[in-house]
Amino acid sequence: MIAFYLSLAALGAAGAALIRELAAAQAKQRAALRPVRVQSAARDSARGARRG
């Protein structure tokens, strides 16, 4: 009976690890699809310099 509960606990731990892996892969995929903001520091500083 103890072996049954131990195997059940191991199965639960493996399932949790699998879910964690899937969540990490999904987050990585979402990050790849996110548009990247382009830093325009040169234009911003030039605009500020013209204002005086």
Secondary structure as GFF3:
##gff-version 3
##sequence-region A 1 52
A	DSSP	alpha_helix	2	33	.	.	.	ID=ss1
A	DSSP	alpha_helix	41	51	.	.	.	ID=ss2
###
